[in-house]
Amino acid sequence: MKNILLRDKADPERPYEKCLIYGPAALTDVQLLAVVLRSGTSGRPVIEVAEEVLRRAPGSNGLLGLCSLSIPELTEISGIGEVKAIQLTCIAELSRRIAAAKRRERISLDSPASIADYFMETLRHEERESLYCVMLDTRSRLLGQERISMGTQDQAVFSVRDIFLAALRHRSTSLVMVHNHPSGDPTPSAADREATDRVGEGGRILGIRLLDHIIIGNNSYFSFAEADLILHPEE
């Protein structure tokens, strides 16, 4: 009898019961979000609040767009206070880190596509350009990664010195630069090309080889190595 009653209540307004009966995979995006939000407001069911959150996502990208919503933007929604806004942004960050952790397990440092895939979820939602440095040893094994700088919407502001200080901290013999284009177009700019040449030249002097510079777009990337635009000392 209890199971029958629960099944009768497994409607969009009761996502907890639906999850209990069928599991979380059976819930829609709105219902999953409603479970996280837990409650709505007086006269406004939590389902309606969840629907508006997804509608507010940039570009109407639903759950994917949730990663781009800030705490102030979320608190503009009726039924979303500061605590719920913080919870939602933390869930979005957790999802990014889980995705990155899974990609890290199968990253191939000899493959620009693999490195781009690893950084894709971290960087393609960023609203400003961020530059990461990936440090490798003599056998091209990963020693570590560091975010070197966060710039503007159309420029990654950094110094060559900061890149090589990070490389020296990890005792790296080679490195890969990775940064994003918030526009979604990974085509390198003249400044990107100049920065790549400067780091390549600095690496030649210090004996730390620049293997690649990868630009992350929206589900796309550009590799200087694949385009044969990385100059090495012997060349």
Backbone bond lengths (Angstrom), bond angles and torsions (degrees), N, CA, C in turn:
res aa  C-N    CA-C-N  psi(-1)  N-CA   C-N-CA  omega(-1)  CA-C   N-CA-C  phi
1 M - - - 1.458 - - 1.529 110.45 -
2 K 1.348 116.61 -40.61 1.456 121.04 -179.81 1.523 110.66 -60.58
3 N 1.359 116.35 -44.45 1.463 120.02 -179.96 1.517 111.33 -63.29
4 I 1.317 116.88 -38.68 1.465 120.65 179.46 1.523 110.34 -63.39
5 L 1.340 115.44 -43.79 1.462 119.05 179.73 1.526 111.30 -63.88
6 L 1.327 117.16 -40.53 1.450 120.70 178.41 1.519 111.10 -63.24
7 R 1.324 117.22 -40.90 1.461 120.35 179.27 1.530 110.50 -64.59
8 D 1.316 116.48 -37.15 1.455 119.79 177.91 1.529 111.49 -62.96
9 K 1.343 116.04 -28.84 1.465 120.44 -176.89 1.534 112.36 -93.36
10 A 1.305 118.22 -1.52 1.460 121.12 -176.51 1.520 110.88 -79.54
11 D 1.341 116.49 65.69 1.453 121.47 178.99 1.521 108.52 -114.31
12 P 1.343 118.35 175.18 1.464 120.55 -176.13 1.521 113.94 -56.37
13 E 1.327 118.02 -26.49 1.456 120.90 -179.44 1.532 111.93 -81.17
14 R 1.339 118.08 -6.96 1.459 121.08 -177.55 1.527 109.86 -130.55
15 P 1.327 117.33 65.48 1.475 120.32 -177.14 1.520 113.57 -65.34
16 Y 1.350 118.21 -27.41 1.467 120.11 177.76 1.525 110.58 -59.75
17 E 1.340 115.06 -48.07 1.463 119.55 -178.40 1.526 111.00 -66.16
18 K 1.307 116.72 -38.68 1.466 120.34 178.69 1.525 110.34 -63.00
19 C 1.328 115.94 -40.79 1.472 120.36 177.99 1.520 110.83 -64.20
20 L 1.341 116.21 -40.93 1.460 121.00 -179.35 1.519 111.29 -62.65
21 I 1.336 117.21 -38.03 1.459 121.56 -176.42 1.528 112.04 -81.63
22 Y 1.347 116.14 -47.75 1.462 120.51 -171.09 1.527 114.94 -107.67
23 G 1.337 117.24 -12.67 1.452 120.44 -176.91 1.523 111.65 94.37
24 P 1.335 118.68 160.56 1.465 122.44 -175.89 1.520 113.98 -63.80
25 A 1.329 117.70 -26.92 1.471 120.14 -178.84 1.521 111.71 -65.13
26 A 1.341 117.27 -20.78 1.463 120.66 -178.92 1.520 112.58 -82.04
27 L 1.346 117.28 -10.80 1.458 120.55 -177.88 1.528 111.46 -82.31
28 T 1.321 116.16 145.11 1.468 121.01 174.12 1.527 108.53 -75.39
29 D 1.328 116.72 170.52 1.463 120.36 177.19 1.516 111.03 -58.20
30 V 1.326 116.40 -43.12 1.464 120.79 179.82 1.525 110.84 -62.71
31 Q 1.330 117.14 -42.81 1.460 120.80 -179.15 1.530 111.69 -66.80
32 L 1.323 117.12 -39.82 1.466 120.29 176.52 1.523 110.61 -60.41
33 L 1.326 115.06 -44.38 1.461 119.66 179.74 1.522 110.95 -65.50
34 A 1.316 116.61 -36.57 1.467 121.00 178.35 1.529 111.20 -63.09
35 V 1.322 117.18 -37.77 1.468 120.82 177.38 1.525 109.87 -62.30
36 V 1.324 116.51 -41.18 1.467 120.80 179.82 1.527 110.64 -66.62
37 L 1.331 116.66 -42.75 1.462 121.09 -178.04 1.525 112.40 -70.12
38 R 1.336 116.39 -30.66 1.467 124.35 174.50 1.520 113.86 75.03
39 S 1.326 118.77 -45.27 1.465 119.39 -176.53 1.523 110.72 -147.85
40 G 1.303 114.98 155.22 1.455 120.54 176.22 1.522 110.03 -99.53
41 T 1.334 116.04 -139.40 1.457 120.91 177.17 1.524 108.53 -127.32
42 S 1.295 115.58 174.79 1.456 120.06 177.95 1.525 109.79 -61.17
43 G 1.323 115.65 118.42 1.461 120.35 179.88 1.506 114.17 84.85
44 R 1.334 117.87 0.62 1.470 120.61 179.19 1.520 109.59 -135.72
45 P 1.342 117.89 107.24 1.466 121.08 -179.22 1.529 111.49 -63.15
46 V 1.323 115.12 153.95 1.450 120.76 -178.94 1.527 111.83 -60.54
47 I 1.338 117.18 -30.01 1.466 120.47 178.20 1.529 110.59 -60.63
48 E 1.328 116.74 -41.22 1.464 120.59 179.38 1.523 110.98 -66.17
49 V 1.317 116.46 -38.70 1.462 120.34 177.60 1.530 109.84 -62.55
50 A 1.333 116.61 -45.08 1.464 121.41 179.74 1.524 111.16 -61.88
51 E 1.325 116.64 -40.78 1.466 120.39 179.22 1.519 110.90 -62.11
52 E 1.341 116.97 -40.49 1.462 118.87 -179.68 1.522 111.54 -68.97
53 V 1.329 116.93 -36.48 1.471 119.89 177.05 1.525 110.02 -56.72
54 L 1.326 116.26 -46.44 1.466 120.06 -178.58 1.528 111.46 -69.37
55 R 1.333 117.06 -32.98 1.469 119.87 176.91 1.526 111.49 -67.57
56 R 1.331 116.47 -31.95 1.461 120.78 -178.65 1.525 112.31 -75.65
57 A 1.312 117.23 -13.89 1.466 120.47 -178.19 1.522 110.04 -58.68
58 P 1.339 117.89 135.69 1.466 121.47 -179.11 1.517 112.23 -52.85
59 G 1.326 116.42 131.21 1.455 120.40 179.15 1.509 113.33 69.85
60 S 1.339 117.28 13.30 1.474 121.70 -177.81 1.523 111.61 52.44
61 N 1.334 115.18 43.22 1.467 120.71 -178.11 1.520 113.11 -89.68
62 G 1.337 117.45 11.69 1.448 120.01 176.21 1.513 112.97 59.91
63 L 1.332 117.03 -133.87 1.456 121.43 -177.43 1.520 112.47 -58.24
64 L 1.328 117.43 -35.83 1.454 120.46 179.61 1.525 110.54 -62.73
65 G 1.342 116.02 -39.63 1.449 120.55 179.83 1.517 113.43 -71.36
66 L 1.339 116.93 -17.72 1.463 120.67 178.70 1.525 110.66 -58.38
67 C 1.316 117.16 -30.54 1.454 121.42 -179.40 1.527 111.93 -65.83
68 S 1.322 117.19 -18.94 1.463 121.05 -177.14 1.521 113.47 -100.04
69 L 1.329 117.76 -5.31 1.462 120.85 -179.52 1.529 110.31 -81.88
70 S 1.325 115.94 131.21 1.456 120.82 179.29 1.528 109.96 -89.38
71 I 1.320 116.19 168.39 1.461 120.82 178.17 1.537 111.19 -60.89
72 P 1.347 119.51 -45.94 1.475 118.63 177.04 1.527 112.91 -60.01
73 E 1.326 117.85 -38.18 1.466 120.48 179.26 1.527 110.95 -65.92
74 L 1.326 116.65 -39.32 1.461 120.41 -179.47 1.531 111.69 -68.83
75 T 1.322 116.69 -37.39 1.469 119.18 -177.93 1.524 112.49 -72.96
76 E 1.334 117.80 -8.88 1.459 120.82 174.06 1.535 111.38 -73.21
77 I 1.327 116.25 -17.09 1.469 121.73 -178.01 1.520 109.60 -83.49
78 S 1.309 116.22 129.99 1.459 121.09 177.75 1.528 109.68 -61.91
79 G 1.324 116.35 123.64 1.459 120.50 -178.07 1.509 113.25 103.71
80 I 1.350 116.71 -7.46 1.471 121.37 178.52 1.521 108.77 -113.56
81 G 1.319 115.89 107.10 1.461 120.64 174.33 1.515 110.44 -92.43
82 E 1.304 115.71 -174.09 1.465 120.19 -176.91 1.522 111.83 -62.88
83 V 1.339 116.78 -40.73 1.476 119.80 -178.21 1.523 110.80 -63.78
84 K 1.328 117.64 -46.95 1.462 120.56 179.46 1.525 111.15 -65.23
85 A 1.333 116.48 -36.76 1.468 119.91 178.40 1.528 110.63 -63.09
86 I 1.321 115.52 -42.47 1.472 119.76 177.70 1.520 110.32 -63.44
87 Q 1.332 116.67 -42.32 1.472 119.95 179.41 1.528 111.06 -60.56
88 L 1.326 116.68 -43.19 1.466 120.29 -178.79 1.522 111.49 -66.01
89 T 1.338 117.37 -42.55 1.466 118.86 179.78 1.527 111.02 -67.93
90 C 1.323 116.97 -32.77 1.469 119.53 177.40 1.530 110.95 -70.02
91 I 1.335 116.92 -37.23 1.463 120.26 176.43 1.522 110.36 -63.97
92 A 1.344 116.33 -41.09 1.464 120.21 177.90 1.527 110.27 -62.04
93 E 1.333 116.36 -41.36 1.463 120.07 179.65 1.533 110.83 -68.03
94 L 1.332 116.78 -38.98 1.464 120.05 176.41 1.521 111.25 -59.97
95 S 1.343 116.36 -42.45 1.467 119.91 -179.56 1.518 110.73 -62.88
96 R 1.341 116.35 -39.40 1.471 119.59 177.75 1.519 110.90 -63.79
97 R 1.331 116.32 -42.72 1.469 119.89 -177.34 1.524 111.74 -70.10
98 I 1.324 116.77 -36.88 1.473 119.81 176.57 1.518 109.99 -63.25
99 A 1.348 115.73 -44.56 1.465 120.09 179.21 1.525 110.27 -62.15
100 A 1.343 116.66 -41.41 1.467 120.38 -179.85 1.531 111.10 -67.11
101 A 1.342 116.54 -38.62 1.468 119.82 179.89 1.522 111.14 -64.01
102 K 1.325 116.94 -39.77 1.461 120.37 178.36 1.523 110.48 -65.57
103 R 1.333 115.71 -40.53 1.466 118.94 -179.94 1.529 111.30 -68.89
104 R 1.333 116.71 -33.83 1.462 120.76 -179.16 1.526 110.98 -61.54
105 E 1.343 116.38 -34.20 1.464 120.32 -178.66 1.518 112.22 -63.18
106 R 1.337 116.44 -28.88 1.469 118.19 -177.12 1.522 113.13 -117.00
107 I 1.349 115.93 17.90 1.455 118.85 179.68 1.530 111.17 -67.94
108 S 1.311 115.49 135.22 1.462 121.53 175.25 1.523 107.04 -114.10
109 L 1.308 116.00 114.19 1.456 119.90 -174.68 1.525 112.38 -73.74
110 D 1.314 117.23 -8.31 1.459 120.87 174.88 1.524 111.25 -89.36
111 S 1.324 117.28 -1.78 1.461 121.76 -175.04 1.526 110.83 -120.60
112 P 1.337 118.79 112.19 1.466 121.20 175.95 1.530 112.23 -55.77
113 A 1.332 117.02 -37.74 1.461 120.55 -179.76 1.520 110.81 -62.76
114 S 1.324 117.34 -39.20 1.458 121.95 -179.82 1.530 110.96 -67.72
115 I 1.334 116.80 -42.14 1.460 120.85 178.28 1.526 110.00 -65.31
116 A 1.327 116.69 -42.52 1.466 121.23 178.26 1.525 110.65 -62.01
117 D 1.327 116.50 -40.33 1.462 120.91 179.83 1.527 110.55 -64.05
118 Y 1.324 116.02 -38.43 1.460 121.23 -179.77 1.534 111.42 -63.48
119 F 1.327 117.12 -40.39 1.458 121.49 -177.04 1.529 113.42 -89.51
120 M 1.333 117.69 -9.41 1.460 120.88 -170.46 1.532 112.61 -56.40
121 E 1.335 118.01 -52.63 1.462 120.13 -175.99 1.518 112.09 -70.09
122 T 1.326 117.13 -26.32 1.459 120.87 178.50 1.520 111.39 -72.21
123 L 1.344 116.25 -40.52 1.457 119.67 -168.71 1.523 116.14 -103.82
124 R 1.315 118.91 -25.79 1.463 117.71 -171.68 1.526 113.18 -72.79
125 H 1.344 117.43 -13.06 1.461 120.50 177.45 1.528 112.31 -95.55
126 E 1.335 116.63 -7.85 1.460 119.83 -177.79 1.528 110.67 -67.03
127 E 1.334 116.36 139.92 1.461 120.96 179.30 1.518 112.24 -91.27
128 R 1.331 116.20 -9.45 1.461 121.08 175.43 1.529 108.99 -126.97
129 E 1.311 115.48 156.53 1.463 119.02 179.36 1.527 109.84 -72.15
130 S 1.321 116.28 131.39 1.461 122.61 176.26 1.518 108.65 -123.14
131 L 1.299 115.97 140.92 1.466 121.02 179.18 1.517 110.31 -113.26
132 Y 1.325 116.08 125.12 1.453 122.69 175.17 1.524 110.08 -111.31
133 C 1.313 114.68 151.19 1.460 120.72 175.04 1.527 107.64 -120.79
134 V 1.329 116.25 126.47 1.467 122.52 178.47 1.522 107.63 -105.08
135 M 1.332 117.34 119.18 1.460 121.94 -175.15 1.532 112.07 -100.12
136 L 1.321 115.88 136.70 1.469 121.68 -176.91 1.522 110.27 -127.41
137 D 1.363 114.86 158.50 1.463 118.95 175.69 1.528 110.25 -97.05
138 T 1.330 116.36 -169.82 1.466 120.72 -175.68 1.525 112.96 -65.27
139 R 1.346 116.58 -20.59 1.462 120.97 178.64 1.535 111.69 -101.30
140 S 1.334 115.60 16.55 1.469 122.24 -179.89 1.520 112.49 60.36
141 R 1.338 116.31 33.41 1.452 121.31 174.32 1.520 109.09 -93.89
142 L 1.333 115.63 145.96 1.456 120.94 -176.33 1.526 111.12 -70.37
143 L 1.326 116.12 123.05 1.458 121.70 175.33 1.523 111.38 -96.50
144 G 1.316 116.27 -29.25 1.458 119.94 -179.51 1.516 111.16 163.19
145 Q 1.323 115.46 176.31 1.457 121.35 177.63 1.521 108.69 -141.90
146 E 1.313 116.88 149.67 1.456 121.63 178.39 1.516 109.45 -141.42
147 R 1.340 115.50 143.11 1.458 118.00 170.02 1.521 106.65 -84.80
148 I 1.306 115.35 119.77 1.457 121.35 -175.27 1.521 111.27 -82.98
149 S 1.329 116.27 -39.30 1.459 118.56 -177.58 1.518 111.14 -161.18
150 M 1.335 115.60 161.31 1.455 123.00 169.64 1.517 106.81 -125.55
151 G 1.323 116.54 123.00 1.447 120.89 -174.62 1.518 113.68 -104.04
152 T 1.333 115.60 -132.28 1.455 122.19 -178.31 1.525 109.20 -109.76
153 Q 1.336 116.48 -169.91 1.462 120.72 179.42 1.520 111.98 -67.66
154 D 1.319 117.92 -23.04 1.466 119.07 -176.52 1.522 113.73 -133.16
155 Q 1.337 116.87 17.71 1.459 118.31 179.18 1.521 110.52 -157.74
156 A 1.323 115.69 132.83 1.462 121.38 174.13 1.522 108.00 -95.01
157 V 1.328 116.58 111.05 1.459 121.32 -176.77 1.524 109.01 -90.10
158 F 1.331 116.59 120.17 1.457 120.26 -179.63 1.520 109.35 -157.94
159 S 1.310 114.96 166.57 1.462 120.02 174.34 1.518 109.11 -115.61
160 V 1.301 116.08 146.13 1.467 121.23 177.34 1.529 109.49 -59.33
161 R 1.306 115.69 -34.93 1.466 121.19 179.66 1.520 110.68 -57.66
162 D 1.342 118.05 -44.85 1.464 121.53 -178.54 1.526 111.84 -61.65
163 I 1.334 116.01 -37.82 1.465 120.06 179.15 1.520 110.60 -62.79
164 F 1.327 115.99 -46.24 1.463 118.11 -175.87 1.524 112.87 -78.26
165 L 1.339 117.70 -24.58 1.463 119.08 171.35 1.532 110.13 -63.39
166 A 1.351 116.19 -40.95 1.469 120.43 177.15 1.520 110.49 -64.08
167 A 1.336 116.36 -42.86 1.466 120.43 -179.89 1.525 110.99 -63.42
168 L 1.325 116.80 -40.35 1.462 120.63 -179.53 1.530 111.41 -69.92
169 R 1.330 116.55 -34.40 1.473 119.40 177.06 1.522 111.21 -60.95
170 H 1.334 115.76 -35.61 1.465 119.97 -179.42 1.539 112.16 -92.45
171 R 1.327 116.30 3.40 1.467 121.36 -177.01 1.527 110.59 53.66
172 S 1.299 114.21 45.11 1.464 120.89 -176.23 1.521 111.21 -83.62
173 T 1.318 115.76 145.81 1.464 120.61 175.03 1.527 111.98 -105.13
174 S 1.325 116.60 -10.08 1.463 121.24 176.63 1.525 108.67 -155.31
175 L 1.315 115.79 162.90 1.461 119.15 -177.23 1.523 111.35 -152.51
176 V 1.322 114.17 162.32 1.461 122.15 175.00 1.529 107.46 -127.66
177 M 1.316 116.89 129.43 1.468 121.62 173.80 1.521 108.72 -89.18
178 V 1.328 116.22 139.57 1.466 121.09 176.89 1.525 108.04 -137.33
179 H 1.321 116.73 126.34 1.463 118.49 172.34 1.519 109.63 -144.89
180 N 1.312 116.42 168.31 1.468 121.92 -173.38 1.525 111.98 -113.38
181 H 1.312 115.42 157.70 1.461 123.25 169.42 1.525 107.66 -115.39
182 P 1.336 118.45 107.21 1.472 120.79 -179.21 1.526 113.77 -57.28
183 S 1.324 117.41 -21.83 1.468 120.20 178.29 1.518 111.86 -66.01
184 G 1.346 116.28 -20.22 1.457 120.77 -177.62 1.511 113.50 94.26
185 D 1.337 117.23 -11.49 1.471 122.55 179.37 1.523 108.50 -98.33
186 P 1.345 118.74 114.14 1.462 121.09 -176.38 1.529 115.04 -82.31
187 T 1.318 117.90 4.15 1.465 120.14 -179.25 1.529 110.31 -57.48
188 P 1.325 118.73 127.26 1.473 120.66 -176.85 1.522 112.06 -69.02
189 S 1.325 115.02 142.26 1.461 121.07 175.69 1.526 109.10 -88.69
190 A 1.318 115.73 173.43 1.464 119.79 176.39 1.531 109.71 -61.55
191 A 1.356 116.44 -37.05 1.470 120.16 178.64 1.525 111.05 -65.92
192 D 1.335 117.20 -36.78 1.473 120.91 177.47 1.525 110.40 -63.25
193 R 1.312 116.18 -42.19 1.463 120.54 -179.79 1.529 110.77 -65.90
194 E 1.330 115.43 -42.11 1.468 119.40 179.77 1.523 110.88 -64.65
195 A 1.341 116.50 -42.89 1.459 120.39 179.96 1.524 111.13 -62.87
196 T 1.319 116.41 -39.41 1.469 120.85 178.64 1.520 110.94 -62.47
197 D 1.320 116.87 -43.50 1.465 120.90 179.09 1.527 111.14 -64.65
198 R 1.346 116.62 -39.23 1.464 120.26 -179.56 1.523 111.38 -65.37
199 V 1.346 116.29 -43.64 1.470 119.63 179.17 1.524 110.02 -67.82
200 G 1.327 116.85 -39.33 1.458 119.92 177.65 1.515 111.94 -60.92
201 E 1.330 116.76 -41.31 1.460 120.90 179.09 1.525 110.72 -68.90
202 G 1.345 117.38 -40.87 1.455 120.13 176.95 1.518 111.86 -62.47
203 G 1.320 116.17 -39.00 1.449 120.44 177.81 1.517 112.45 -65.50
204 R 1.332 115.58 -35.02 1.475 119.40 178.33 1.516 109.98 -62.38
205 I 1.321 117.05 -40.17 1.459 121.57 -178.59 1.527 111.26 -70.21
206 L 1.339 116.25 -40.29 1.466 121.12 -175.90 1.523 113.70 -87.91
207 G 1.318 117.14 -11.73 1.459 119.90 -177.52 1.515 112.90 79.76
208 I 1.337 116.56 25.51 1.466 122.00 176.84 1.529 107.19 -117.79
209 R 1.293 116.53 108.50 1.464 121.69 -170.06 1.536 112.45 -79.33
210 L 1.317 116.30 129.89 1.459 121.65 172.39 1.528 107.76 -83.55
211 L 1.340 116.28 112.18 1.455 120.55 -177.56 1.529 112.51 -84.30
212 D 1.329 116.48 -33.92 1.463 118.73 -176.33 1.520 109.86 -166.29
213 H 1.302 115.03 159.32 1.464 123.01 169.47 1.526 105.53 -130.42
214 I 1.334 115.77 114.39 1.464 121.41 -174.98 1.522 109.43 -110.11
215 I 1.314 115.74 129.05 1.464 121.41 178.07 1.523 108.40 -106.71
216 I 1.336 115.84 126.64 1.460 122.28 -177.68 1.523 110.06 -95.28
217 G 1.337 116.33 126.73 1.456 121.51 172.79 1.516 109.43 -110.24
218 N 1.315 117.39 -154.16 1.460 121.47 177.64 1.523 108.72 -90.01
219 N 1.341 115.11 98.28 1.464 121.69 -176.48 1.522 111.81 59.07
220 S 1.316 116.21 31.36 1.466 121.96 176.79 1.526 107.80 -152.16
221 Y 1.312 116.07 162.94 1.460 119.18 179.62 1.523 110.07 -151.51
222 F 1.330 114.77 163.89 1.468 121.27 173.39 1.517 107.36 -127.77
223 S 1.322 117.07 132.41 1.457 122.81 178.70 1.525 109.56 -115.26
224 F 1.326 116.55 122.12 1.459 120.59 176.70 1.524 110.64 -64.14
225 A 1.337 116.79 -34.07 1.459 120.12 179.57 1.525 110.79 -67.19
226 E 1.346 116.06 -45.16 1.462 119.46 179.13 1.521 111.55 -63.35
227 A 1.342 116.22 -31.44 1.468 120.05 178.92 1.520 111.74 -86.60
228 D 1.345 116.66 5.10 1.463 122.62 179.07 1.532 111.37 58.92
229 L 1.337 115.52 43.08 1.460 120.76 -179.36 1.535 112.75 -112.47
230 I 1.338 116.56 11.97 1.446 121.16 176.44 1.518 108.37 -101.68
231 L 1.343 115.79 121.58 1.453 120.33 178.70 1.525 108.93 -95.57
232 H 1.327 116.47 131.06 1.452 121.87 -179.85 1.525 109.69 -107.77
233 P 1.326 116.81 158.31 1.468 120.92 -174.63 1.537 113.60 -53.03
234 E 1.327 116.77 -40.15 1.473 118.72 -176.44 1.514 112.03 -73.00
235 E 1.375 116.14 -9.60 1.453 119.09 -178.59 1.533 111.67 -94.16
